[in-house]
Amino acid sequence: MANQDTARLQQLDRDHYLHPFTDFKSLGEEGSRVVTRAEGVYIYDSEGNRILDGMAGLWCVNIGYGRKELVEAATSQLEQLPYYNSFFKTTHPPAVALAEKLCQLAPAHMNRVFFTGSGSEANDTVLRMVRRYWTIKGKPEKQWVIGRKNGYHGSTVAGMSLGGMAPMHEQGGPCVPGITHIRQPYWFGEGRDMSQDTFGRECAAALEERILELGEENVAAFIAEPVQGAGGAIMPPESYWPAVKEVLAKYDILLVVDEVICGFGRLGEWFGSQHYDLEPDLMPIAKGLSSGYLPIGGVLVGDRVADTLINEGGEFFHGFTYSGHPACAAVALRNLELLEAEGIVDRVRDDLGPYLAKRWASLADHPLVGEARSLGLMGALELVADQQTGERFDESLAAGNLCRDLCFDNGLVMRSVGDTMLISPALVITREEIDELIGLTRQALDETARRLIRWQPAPQDIATQEKHV
Ligand SMILES: *Cc1c(COP(=O)(O)O)cnc(C)c1O
């Protein structure tokens, strides 16, 4: 694509397109990067640059770009039956087949699925179902849902209320009532004055404290991601989930495990719940479900909740026009079949995850890196001004954004959350491509360090300034 086409698209983009999670004005000034095609783990922009997509789109293109099988699944379904709903005692083959496949892959006690169009809608469904469940059970006062600060559960009103993203709450007006948040198990950010083990237990203890504060009789559910994704690829300390399980075993509340990112192989198992040995009552899913080729989400429902909804509930007044959309379901099914047939999830657990862990950890020697952590094919780097103390850069330097922009210019997509750099590449990445990712990351860190050091007054400059005062 010629330069003027890029400029024209950028102008139209600026004039008409309000992007998600974007400062519209500053994007307008800078202009968007125009991504035109993709193959494997690479995206290509309108200027012909090849960029290694270290984020698999938005944590979703698990199977990689360019899979013809998914295109064929979509086209043949669109020809056969492009749309029909399942509201009025109707169903269709792709939704049924996908439901069966999902329940086969999910933990044994999960045998039902409710389809949605996205992860946010899945979490709206969670809130509806959790409250419905307790009402059917004759305990309508069990309303409170406990989430976690800095958790992410989507951007609809219920999704952002369940999530614990303070900037979203500040803009969203009053959140949905009856939702409260406890501390997150973010050891590097909040717990370095104690061992990982102790910190993990303290964060789990916060759940019990909140249950007791609210009164067990008022608490409906606890919702959490196995590993916080958008919050910063936060792998909890090893002690965290076992301690949370102990707390949950004492009280009659539902467990909702948001698998939108961790599901479908990211951590080396089909679901994060399997990695951490959790028994969720509800699991919202999306993203990797279709590898992002078409939008689809859902909620996997455990027997306890499903049996109640089915046998005691009557009509559940909830659903979406696109619940179980035939083409989306057909693509998702084909995606799961390919992930399974090609042993992609096992390869993440047995080969690529451990390989990435080793290579990623090697970045910890870089002076800008306070911690390099990974699990499966998800990784994070904590950028710090002082490696010894873990002191952060001044916020005004926006070190994370700087590093992200330098990565992009250098041929790598990494995401930044504050000064935490994130990767979550397609699960089909090869060892060679992981090596390339590590090399590009190191280059970007070097360049980031050069720029940041230029911004920081050197000791002699401070001395000179003092003389002038
Ligand atoms: C992305 C995400 C969502 C929201 O999914 P959308 O499809 O963007 O609505 C919900 N939960 C988690 C954990 C996510 O990462």
The ligand as an SDF file (V2000), in Angstrom:
LIG
                    3D

 15 15  0  0  0  0  0  0  0  0999 V2000
  -10.7620   -9.4870   27.4940 C   0  0  0  0  0  0  0  0  0  0  0  0
  -11.3370   -9.9720   28.7580 C   0  0  0  0  0  0  0  0  0  0  0  0
  -12.7100   -9.8720   29.0220 C   0  0  0  0  0  0  0  0  0  0  0  0
  -13.6430   -9.1310   28.1050 C   0  0  0  0  0  0  0  0  0  0  0  0
  -13.7830   -9.7580   26.8750 O   0  0  0  0  0  0  0  0  0  0  0  0
  -14.3510   -8.9020   25.6330 P   0  0  0  0  0  0  0  0  0  0  0  0
  -14.4850   -9.9370   24.5610 O   0  0  0  0  0  0  0  0  0  0  0  0
  -13.3320   -7.8460   25.3310 O   0  0  0  0  0  0  0  0  0  0  0  0
  -15.6430   -8.3280   26.0160 O   0  0  0  0  0  0  0  0  0  0  0  0
  -13.1910  -10.4290   30.1770 C   0  0  0  0  0  0  0  0  0  0  0  0
  -12.3730  -11.0610   31.0390 N   0  0  0  0  0  0  0  0  0  0  0  0
  -11.0550  -11.1660   30.8320 C   0  0  0  0  0  0  0  0  0  0  0  0
  -10.2100  -11.9080   31.8100 C   0  0  0  0  0  0  0  0  0  0  0  0
  -10.4900  -10.6090   29.6940 C   0  0  0  0  0  0  0  0  0  0  0  0
   -9.1830  -10.6830   29.4970 O   0  0  0  0  0  0  0  0  0  0  0  0
  1  2  1  0
  2  3  1  0
  2 14  2  0
  3  4  1  0
  3 10  2  0
  4  5  1  0
  5  6  1  0
  6  7  2  0
  6  8  1  0
  6  9  1  0
 10 11  1  0
 11 12  2  0
 12 13  1  0
 12 14  1  0
 14 15  1  0
M  END
$$$$
